[in-house]
Amino acid sequence: MRSSSTARHGWSNLTPSRSRSATRRTLTAVEIEHWVDTLITERGDDGMNRLRDQARALAPVLGRATEFQHLDRLISAALTTGDLADVGSDRLLARAVGLPFDERRLAAFEALAADLVDRAPDVVPALEIDQSRRRLLAFYEAYFSNFIEGTEFTLDEAAAIVFDHAVRADRPADAPDIHDIHGTYDIVADVTEMSRVPGSAVEFEQLLLRRHATLMGGRPDKLPGRFKERANRAGTTEFVSPDLVIGTLRQGFDIGRSVVSPFARAVYMMFLTAEVHPFTDGNGRVARIMMNAELVSAGEVRIIIPTVYRNNYLSALRGATHNGHFAALYAMVDFARRWTAQVDFASRPSAEADLARTNATREATEAENAGVRLVLPASSSKQRPTI
């Protein structure tokens, strides 16, 4: 019944309007093509073919043979079985060539790119004199990036896994969460790898797949090195449909070409990857790797999102997703960068003293309820320690 209703509704949209009023009673040619694209996204190829069959049956009854021929040509083109000459909109043409995209997400990427381009370049260089202070930064980057995603170890356990390849006697050495730590560290500690940034949309896609394969190699059920096959969501956020992932990633990358400042590009690449959510799992970690690669390749300070900052991070992403609050997203990442730049990662004692003083390892919600926030190392020394 619903499909039949949709088919009948389609005829009213396809019929030329005779209204002389300012309000259109039918869709424009482009809107019709968007309607077809939306139906294919919602119903899939089989569902669209069933709808076409119902429309074919209704056409002679309703006297809509001409309109059916037009609809039939559009559907055939969209399903890659017809002539592309019948397609006029970029959206349906992208589907016809096998690269459909999420139009709403592309609008968000365009808005973010415009916001970032309007900002003055903001540089925090990774100075040679500070290199000793960042000797263990990659370890803490891998640790926190996993911890905020639920792969929870103590710092001592994580250090034993990364540096000594040792695990507790009650835990198998090939456990997936242990591989998560190793996989992330292997990427972020490799300066050559972290200096690679994509020069094209296809390279972007390939980098994502390769890094995801390394990151999630211990979890074959999460499709390491492959894009998701089922839709995913987080709370009220529904991410890009699996069939729209590649097209949205590629067009999103091209939209971001206007963003040239390394820090602004880092923000853009992180949001692009997180917003598409192209994988079954590991999306947050891959998004932060793509963010930091932009900074490492430019010789700038990379960014860690510590445990206590998790809610700030997720809230900023949600605000950008649902309300276009890009200034808050930018400010959140900028504060995390300044915090990372000030922590002394020369040794575990120096780093963990700074982590404790700045509340970095506090559980996010518990800290929030207690009024505890992430503070900068430079300012935390002037405050009473948080108990």
N, C-alpha and C positions, 0 to 999 in steps of 0.2 A: 504493500500500500504506500509506504513512504517513497519508494523508488518511482512508483507511478505518479505520485504527487509531484515529485521533483521533475519528472519528464514533462508533465503538464505546465509546471511553472516555467520550465525552459522555453516552451513555445511562446508564452506571453512575453518573455524577454527578447526572443529572437524576432518577433513580429514587428515590422516598422511602425513607429508611433504616428498616429494621426492627430495627436493632441496639439493644439495651438497655444497652449498655456506655457508658462516659463518652466513648469515642473515636468520633467521627462517621466513618462510612464514605462519606458523600456530602457534596457541597458545600452550603452554605447558599444561599438565593435570591440574596443579594448576591454571593456568590462565583461563582455561575453566571454572573451578568451580567458580572462582571469577567473571567471566563474567555472569554466571547464577545467582549468588547472587546479582550482580548489577542490573540485569534485574528485579528480584523479588522486590528489593527495589524501583525501578522506577515505575514498573507497578502493583505491588501487585499480590496476588495469582490468581485473576481472569484473569488479563492481561497475566500472565505467562502461565496459562492453555490455553488461546486463542492462544498464540504463539506456544505452544506444538501441538495444533490441526492443525495449519498451517504447522508446520514442519512434522507432520505425513502425511499430504496430499502431501507434496512436496517430501518426502523420496523416494517413488517408481519412481516418475518422474525423479529424479536426480540420481537414483541408490545409495541411501544412507541409506538403511535399517539397516545396522550394526551401522552406526553412530547415526541413530535415536534411536536405542535401548539404546545406551550409554547415549544420551541426556535425554531420557525418564526416565532412572533410576536416573540420577542426579536430575532432576526436582522433581520426586516423593520423593526422600530422602529429598530434600530441603523443600518441602511442608509437611514434616512429614508424608508422606503416603507410604514411601518406605524403603528399606534396607539401613542402615547406612554404611554397609560394602562397598558400592559403592563410598563413599565420602572419599577423601584423604586430603583435606585442612582444617585447623582449622576454617577458615572463614565460609565455607559452612557447616561444621559440627556443628558450633554454631547455625546457622540458623535451621538446621535439628532437633536440640534438643530444639528449641524454644527460643534461646537467641542470635539472630544475633547482630552484633556489627558494629560500624563505624570504619573501618580500619584506615582511615586517622586520626581520633581523637586519636586512641590508639597509633599511631606513635608519635603524639604530646605529649601525656602523658609520653611515654617512654623517649622522649628527655628532657622534663621538669624534670622528676625524676632523670635522669642522671646529669643534670645541678645542681640540688639541693643537690644531694649526694656529689658532688665534692666541695661543699662550707663548710667552717668550721662552726660548730655550733655557732649561734649568739643568746645569751640569754639576755633578759631584764626581770629579775625576778620581780614579784609583791611582794615587800617587805612588811613585817608586818607594819613597821613604816610608810608606804605610804598608808595604807588602808583608813585612814580618807580622804585622798586626792581623793579617788576614790568612795566616797559614792554615788554620783549621776551619775557615769559614765554610768550605764545601761540606764538611762533616755536619755542621750545625744546620746548614741549608737542607741537607737530605733528612736529617733527624726531624726538624720541625715540619717540613713539607709532608712527611708521612704521618707525624703525630696528629696534625690537625685533620687528617683524613681517616683517623681511627686505628692506624698501625702504631700502637703505643708500647714503647719500651722506656726503661729508665735510660738516662744518659750513659751510665756505666755499661748497661747491656748493649746499647747501640755501638759504643766505642769498641767493645769486645768483638762484636759482629764485623764491624768495618775494618778495624786495624789488626785484630788477632785471628779473625775467622773462627771465633769461638762462640759457642752457644751453651745455654744451661743444659745440664744432663737430661732434664725432663722435656726438652724441646728438640724435635728433629732438625738436623742441619739444613734440610731442604724445605722447611716450612715456608709457605707462601709469604708470610709477613717478614721473614728474614730475607727472602729474595727481594722484597719491596725495598728494604733498606739498601741492600747491595746494588740493586738496579738503579735506584735514584742516585746513589753516591757515584757509581761508575760514570754516569753522565755528567753530573755537576762538577766532579773533580777533574774532569778531562778538559783542560783549557782549550785544546784544539777543537774538540766537539762543541764546547760552549761558545766558541768564536764563530761558529757557522750560523749564518742567517740566510734565509731564502731570498733569492733574487727574482723569483717568479712564483706565480700561484701554484704551478706544478711542483716546484721545489719545496714550497711550503707544505703541500700535501705529503710529499715524500719524507720530509724531515719529521713531521708529526708521526707518521707510521713507523719510521725507524726508531725514534725515541720511545714511542709507546711499546714497541716490541722488546726493547731492552728493559724498560721500566717494569712491565707486567709479565715478563718471561716466566715467572714462577707461578702464574695463575692462568693456565690454558683455558679455563672456563670463561675468562674475561676477554677472550679473543685478542691476545697480544699482537700488535702490528696490523690489526684489521679494524675497520670502522664498525660501529654498532649495527646490529641487525634488527633491534627492537627499539621502540621509543623509550626515552628515559625522562625523568623529572626529579625535581627536588622541591618538596613542599608544594607551593602553588605555581612554581615555574615549570612549564613544559618546554623542553629543549627542542632543537630542530629535528624534524622527522628524518629517519634514516635515509629515505630516498632523496632528501634535499641536502644532505651533509656536504657532498663534494662540491656541488654548485655553489652553495652558500659560503664554504671556505674559500673557494677560488675567487668569487666575486668580492667577498669581504676583504681578501688580501689586496686585490686591485684597488678597492676603495681606499685602503690605508696607505697607498703609495704617496699620497699628499703629505703624510706625516713623516717628517725627516729628522726631527730632534730625537736622539737616542732614548731619552727618558720617556718622551711622549710615545715613541714607537713601542717601548716596553709596555706601557699601559695599554696601548691599542692591541698589541698581539696577545697579551694576557686575556683581555676582555673578549676578543674575537674567538679565541680557542675555548674559553670557558662558556661563552654564550652559545656557541654551536654545540658544545658537549658531544664531540664526535665519537667517543668511545663508550663501551659498556661500563668501564671503570678506569680510574687513573686520570680523569680529565683535569682535575685541579692541579695535580702534580705536573702534568704535561704543560698546562697553561703557564705555570710559574717558571718552568724550564724555558719555554719560549720567551717569556718576559726577560729573564736574566741573560739569555743569549744575546739579546739586543744590546744590553749594557756591557757585557764582557767583550763583545766584538768591537765596541766603541771605546774601550778602556775606561769605563765608568764603574762606579760601585754597584754591585749587585744587591738584591733585596731578599730578606728573609721575612716571612710572616710567622712570628712566634705564637705559641699556644694561646697566650692571653689575648692576642689580637685577632683571634679567629672570628669572633662575632662581628668585630668592626669590618673585617675583610668581607664576610658573607653579606652583611647588611649593605655595604657599599656596592657590591655586585647586584644585589636585589634592587637597590634604588636605581641603579643604572638601567637594569633590565625593564623594570615596570614603570618607572617615572622619568627616565632620562636624566637622572641626577649625576651628571658626569663630573661636576666640580667636586662632589663628595668622593667619588671614586679616585680622582686625581689626588686629592688631599690625603686620602687613606694610604695610597701607595707611596706618596712622597714622605709621609711620616715614617713609614716602615723603612724607607731607604735611609733617612737621616739616622734612625735608630741603628740600623745595620752598620752604617759608616762609623759610628762612635764606639761600638763594642770592640773590645780588645780580644781578638781571636788568636793571639799568639800562642796560647797554651790553654789547656783545659782549665786550670785554676783561674787564670785571668778572665777567660770567657765566662765561666760559670759564676764567678763573682759578679760580673756585670749582669748576667742573666737574672741572678737573685735580686740584685739592687733595683733592677728595672721591672721586676714582676713578670719577666718573660715566660717563665715556665708555669705560671698559675693557670689553673683550669678556667676557661674563658667565662662561663656562666657564673661559676662560683665567685670569681673575681668581680664580675660586673655587679652581682648582688651585694657584694661587700664594699662597693665603691672604689675598687682597686683598678687602676689603669696602667697600660704600658707607658713608661716614662723614659726620657732620653738619659743615657748614662751621664752626660755632662750636667744635667739638672738633678738627677737622683742623688748624687753625692751631697747635695745641699739640703736634702730632705731627710726626715726621720725614716729609718727602714720600716717597711711594711711587715707587720707581724702576722 
